[in-house]
Amino acid sequence: MKTAVSIPDHVFRQTEQLARHLKKSRSEVYSLALAEYVARHSPEFVTEAMDRVCAQVGEQGDAFLAAAGRVLDRSEW
């Protein structure tokens, strides 16, 4: 899909440089950037990131972690 957007000149120049460096088209760089932005701001992203951290930390029997987990269980995301 084609769309027109206005961006600051410095962002345009930086994007042009990045596109050349990555050997990608300007459209591809903007598309990748927007896809990442949308993913980072979706509620599912936050949950998945927390799940990855918890998996790396593992269950260590920490009292604080247990209490925080109970609070998070009762919280609406």
C-alpha positions in Angstrom: 0.0 0.0 0.0 1.2 3.5 -0.8 0.9 6.3 1.7 2.3 9.8 2.1 3.7 11.0 5.4 5.6 14.1 6.5 8.8 13.6 8.5 11.5 16.0 9.7 14.4 16.6 7.3 16.9 15.1 9.7 14.9 11.8 10.0 14.7 11.6 6.3 18.5 12.1 5.9 19.3 9.5 8.6 16.9 7.1 6.9 18.5 7.6 3.6 22.0 6.9 5.1 20.7 3.8 6.9 19.0 2.5 3.7 22.3 2.8 1.8 24.2 1.2 4.6 21.8 -1.7 4.8 21.4 -2.0 1.0 17.7 -1.7 1.4 15.1 0.6 -0.2 13.8 3.6 1.7 10.4 2.0 1.7 11.7 -1.2 3.2 13.4 0.7 6.0 10.3 2.7 6.8 8.2 -0.5 6.7 10.5 -2.4 9.0 10.6 0.5 11.4 6.9 0.9 11.6 6.4 -2.9 12.0 8.8 -2.8 15.0 7.1 0.2 16.5 3.7 -1.4 16.3 5.0 -4.6 17.8 6.7 -2.8 20.7 3.5 -1.0 21.5 1.1 -3.9 21.4 0.1 -5.4 24.8 1.2 -8.9 23.5 4.8 -7.6 23.1 5.0 -6.6 26.8 3.7 -10.0 27.9 6.0 -11.9 25.6 9.0 -9.9 26.8 8.1 -10.5 30.4 7.7 -14.2 29.7 11.2 -14.3 28.1 12.7 -12.6 31.1 11.0 -14.9 33.5 12.2 -18.0 31.6 15.8 -16.7 31.7 15.7 -15.9 35.4 13.9 -19.2 36.3 12.3 -20.0 39.5 14.7 -19.1 42.3 12.2 -19.0 45.2 12.8 -15.2 45.7 10.1 -13.8 48.1 10.0 -10.5 46.2 9.5 -12.2 42.8 6.8 -14.4 44.3 4.9 -11.3 45.7 5.4 -9.4 42.4 4.0 -12.4 40.5 0.9 -12.5 42.7 0.3 -8.8 42.0 0.8 -9.2 38.3 -1.6 -12.1 38.3 -4.3 -9.9 39.7 -3.5 -7.0 37.4 -5.2 -6.4 34.1 -2.8 -5.7 31.2 
